[in-house]
Amino acid sequence: MVRNQPVDVISVCSAGGEIRPLRLRMEDEQHQLLRIDIDEVISCKPIQYVGIEAQIFLCKAIVKGKEWLFELKYTIRTHSWCLFRRVY
C-alpha cells in the first residue's frame, strides 16, 4: 500500500470544532474506486512537523470482508486528507 495516498473523505465537525472522518474513497491496486465506511475512530493525535499542523486518526473499517486498521492524516492548512499508512 502506498503511503501518503491522497483520498476523498466525508467528515463531520462537532460544535466544539472537533473533526471526525466518516467515510473515505480511494483507488485500489486494480484502479477501481473503493468506498470505505469507517466503523470506529480509535484515536486522534495532533502532530506538528516543520510548521505543518495535522491530525492523525487511527481508524478501523471492514474492506472486502477483512478488518483494516489504518491511519488517516488531515492537514489543517490545506484541508486535505491522505491515507497515511495501513497498520497490519
Contact map, one row per residue, 1 for C-alpha under 8 A:
1110000000000000000000000000000000000000000000000000000000000000000000000000000000001100
1111100000000000000000000000000000000000000000000000000000000000000000000000000000001000
1111100000000000000000000000000000000000000000000000000000000000000000000000000000111000
0111110000000000000000000000000000000000000000000000000000000000000000000000000001111000
0111111000000000000000000000000000000000000000000000000000000000000000000000000001110000
0001111100000000000000000100000000000000000000000000000000000000000000000000000111100000
0000111110000000000000011100000000000000000000000000000000000000000000000000000011100000
0000011111000000000000011100000000000000000000000000000000000000000000000000000011000000
0000001111100000000011111000000000000000000000000000000000000000000000000000000010000000
0000000111110000000011110000000000000000000000000000000000000000000000000000000000000000
0000000011111000001111100000000000000000000000000000000000000000000000000000000000000000
0000000001111100001111000000000000000000000000000000000000000000000000000000000000000000
0000000000111111111100000000000000000000000000000000000000000000000000000000000000000000
0000000000011111111000000000000000000000000000000000000000000000000000000000000000000000
0000000000001111110000000000000000000000000000000000000000000000000000000000000000000000
0000000000001111110000000000000000000000000000000000000000000000000000000000000000000000
0000000000001111111000000000000000000000000000000000000000000000000000000000000000000000
0000000000001111111100000000000000000000000000000000000000000000000000000000000000000000
0000000000111100111110000000000000000000000000000000000000000000000000000000000000000000
0000000000111000011111000000000000000000100000000000000000000000000000000000000000000000
0000000011110000001111110000000000000100100000000000000000000000000000000000000000000000
0000000011110000000111110000000000001110000000000000000000000000000000000000000000000000
0000000011100000000011111000000000111100000000000000000000000000000000000000000000000000
0000001111000000000011111100000000111100000000000000000000000000000000000000000000000000
0000001110000000000000111110000011110000000000000000000000000000000000000000000000000000
0000011100000000000000011111000011100000000000000000000000000000000000000000000000000000
0000000000000000000000001111111111000000000000000000000000000000000000000000000000000000
0000000000000000000000000111111111000000000000000000000000000000000000000000000000000000
0000000000000000000000000011111100000000000000000000000000000000000000000000000000000000
0000000000000000000000000011111100000000000000000000000000000000000000000000000000000000
0000000000000000000000000011111110000000000000000000000000000000000000000000000000000000
0000000000000000000000000011111111000000000000000000000000000000000000000000000000000000
0000000000000000000000001111001111100000000000000000000000000000000000000000000000000000
0000000000000000000000001111000111110000000000000000000000000000000000000000000000000000
0000000000000000000000111100000011111000000000000000000000000000000000000000000000000000
0000000000000000000000111000000001111100000000000000000000001110000000000000000000000000
0000000000000000000001110000000000111110000000000000000000001100000000000000000000000000
0000000000000000000011110000000000011111100000000000000000111100000000000000000000000000
0000000000000000000001000000000000001111100000000000000000111100000000000000000000000000
0000000000000000000000000000000000000111110000000000000000111000000000000000000000000000
0000000000000000000110000000000000000111111100000000000011110000000000000000000000000000
0000000000000000000000000000000000000001111100000000000011110000000000000000000000000000
0000000000000000000000000000000000000000111110000000000011100000000000000000000000000000
0000000000000000000000000000000000000000111111000000001111000000000000000000000000000000
0000000000000000000000000000000000000000001111100000001110000000000000000000000000000000
0000000000000000000000000000000000000000000111110000111100000000000000000000000000000000
0000000000000000000000000000000000000000000011111000111100000000000000000000000000000000
0000000000000000000000000000000000000000000001111111110000000000000000000000000000000000
0000000000000000000000000000000000000000000000111111100000000000000000000000000000000000
0000000000000000000000000000000000000000000000011111000000000000000000000000000000000000
0000000000000000000000000000000000000000000000011111100000000000000000000000000000000000
0000000000000000000000000000000000000000000000011111110000000000000000000011100000000000
0000000000000000000000000000000000000000000001111011111000000000000000000011100000000000
0000000000000000000000000000000000000000000001110001111100000000000000001111000000000000
0000000000000000000000000000000000000000000111100000111110000000000000001111000000000000
0000000000000000000000000000000000000000000111100000011111000000000000111100000000000000
0000000000000000000000000000000000000000111110000000001111100000000000111000000000000000
0000000000000000000000000000000000000000111100000000000111110000000011110000000000000000
0000000000000000000000000000000000000111111000000000000011111000000011110000000000000000
0000000000000000000000000000000000000111110000000000000001111100001111000000000000000000
0000000000000000000000000000000000011111000000000000000000111110001110000000000000000000
0000000000000000000000000000000000011110000000000000000000011111111100000000000000000000
0000000000000000000000000000000000010000000000000000000000001111111100000000000000000000
0000000000000000000000000000000000000000000000000000000000000111110000000000000000000000
0000000000000000000000000000000000000000000000000000000000000111111000000000000000000000
0000000000000000000000000000000000000000000000000000000000000111111100000000000000000000
0000000000000000000000000000000000000000000000000000000000011110111110000000000000000000
0000000000000000000000000000000000000000000000000000000000011110011111000000000000000111
0000000000000000000000000000000000000000000000000000000001111000001111100000000000000111
0000000000000000000000000000000000000000000000000000000001110000000111110000000000111110
0000000000000000000000000000000000000000000000000000000111100000000011111000000000111110
0000000000000000000000000000000000000000000000000000000111100000000001111100000011111000
0000000000000000000000000000000000000000000000000000011110000000000000111110000011110000
0000000000000000000000000000000000000000000000000000011100000000000000011111001111000000
0000000000000000000000000000000000000000000000000001111000000000000000001111111110000000
0000000000000000000000000000000000000000000000000001111000000000000000000111111100000000
0000000000000000000000000000000000000000000000000001100000000000000000000011111000000000
0000000000000000000000000000000000000000000000000000000000000000000000000011111100000000
0000000000000000000000000000000000000000000000000000000000000000000000000111111110000000
0000010000000000000000000000000000000000000000000000000000000000000000000111011111000000
0000011110000000000000000000000000000000000000000000000000000000000000011110001111100000
0001111100000000000000000000000000000000000000000000000000000000000000011100000111110000
0011111000000000000000000000000000000000000000000000000000000000000001111000000011111100
0011100000000000000000000000000000000000000000000000000000000000000001111000000001111100
1111000000000000000000000000000000000000000000000000000000000000000001110000000000111110
1000000000000000000000000000000000000000000000000000000000000000000111100000000000111111
0000000000000000000000000000000000000000000000000000000000000000000111100000000000001111
0000000000000000000000000000000000000000000000000000000000000000000110000000000000000111
